[in-house]
Amino acid sequence: MRLDKFLKVSRLIKRRTIAKERVDKGNVTLNGKPAKASSNVNIGDVLTVHLKSINSTYRIDNIFEFATEEKAKSMYMEIESKND
């Protein structure tokens, strides 16, 4: 699954277009490297999202094409969250 779609389906970011903008601005890294919106994500990948003054790191646990709110929460596990 594409990174921008994962961010939307998992509800880490509300809209896919916003997810793409954040990734393009360099606010998202995948496995410690700058990511592209079209990057493929896999189970076990580590995702870091920089939003405002908060840096959150997640491990991808599941990938679903569509997800309810409950199912979306099972797509990732928050590893770390820091304030800048």
C-alpha positions in Angstrom: 0.0 0.0 0.0 1.2 3.5 -0.7 2.3 5.6 2.2 -0.2 8.4 1.7 -3.0 5.9 1.6 -1.8 4.1 4.7 -1.7 7.4 6.6 -5.3 8.1 5.6 -6.8 4.6 6.1 -5.1 4.3 9.5 -6.4 7.7 10.4 -3.1 9.1 11.4 -3.8 11.9 8.9 -7.4 12.7 8.0 -7.2 13.2 4.2 -5.0 11.6 1.6 -4.2 14.9 0.0 -3.0 16.3 3.3 -0.9 13.1 3.9 0.7 13.6 0.5 1.5 17.3 1.3 3.1 16.3 4.7 5.2 13.6 3.0 6.3 15.9 0.2 7.4 18.5 2.8 9.6 16.0 4.5 7.5 15.6 7.6 7.4 11.8 7.3 10.2 9.3 7.4 9.9 5.6 6.6 12.5 3.3 8.3 14.6 6.3 9.1 14.8 7.7 5.6 12.9 10.5 3.9 9.8 9.0 2.3 7.8 9.7 -0.8 4.0 9.6 -0.9 4.2 6.7 -3.4 6.6 4.7 -1.1 5.2 1.2 -0.4 4.7 0.3 3.3 5.0 -3.2 4.7 4.2 -4.8 8.0 7.1 -4.1 10.4 8.1 -0.8 8.8 8.8 2.1 11.2 7.1 5.4 10.4 7.9 8.8 12.0 5.5 11.6 11.5 6.4 15.2 12.4 3.3 17.3 13.0 3.6 20.8 14.5 5.9 20.3 17.5 5.2 16.6 18.0 7.3 13.8 16.6 5.5 10.4 16.8 7.0 7.1 15.8 4.9 4.1 14.8 5.4 0.5 13.8 3.1 -0.8 11.1 1.3 -3.9 12.4 -1.5 -4.5 9.8 -2.4 -3.2 6.4 -6.1 -2.9 5.3 -7.5 -1.3 2.2 -10.4 0.0 4.2 -10.8 0.2 7.9 -13.4 1.1 10.5 -12.2 3.3 13.4 -11.5 0.2 15.5 -9.7 -1.7 12.7 -7.7 1.5 11.9 -6.2 1.5 15.4 -4.9 -2.0 14.9 -2.9 -0.9 11.9 -0.1 0.6 13.9 1.5 0.7 17.4 2.9 4.0 18.7 6.5 3.4 19.7 7.4 6.9 20.8 6.1 10.5 21.0 8.2 13.5 21.7 7.5 17.3 21.9 10.1 19.5 20.3 
